[in-house]
Amino acid sequence: MPDILTVAECRQHLTGGGVGRFLFVEPGRGPVAIPVNFGMDGDDVVFRTGSGGSVSAGLHERRVSFDVDHLDAALGEGWSVLVTGKAQVITDPAGRARAEALNIEPWAGGKKPIYVRLAARQITGRRIRITR
């Protein structure tokens, strides 16, 4: 049975960064989820992506989401946090410097020169425990 997480509990799960999924509607395809490494800047999710990819096409001031979760099958428990808002490519020098200071390193490799900021408008989450 899921328990609702408070916004503070959701933020606590996001604080360490890690890997999450950027969720958006890709023109001509529909809803997609792209795994990315991320960091937090206040309530905003920041991640890196390559140039010319589908992530850039999914921005343009549309509502998007970002999902992070942790599941432990052996213990039968976990949590999931969903951040919803609008994302944009970080272009201003001060914003880019803040993003670079987060030291987000893509583990999938390749060049990821573009930083994206998702400004959170809503943060929700659930804690899941399997009862047997």
Helices and strands as residue ranges (DSSP letters): E 3-4, H 7-14, E 18-26, E 30-41, E 44-49, H 54-57, E 63-72, E 77-89, H 93-100, E 114-129
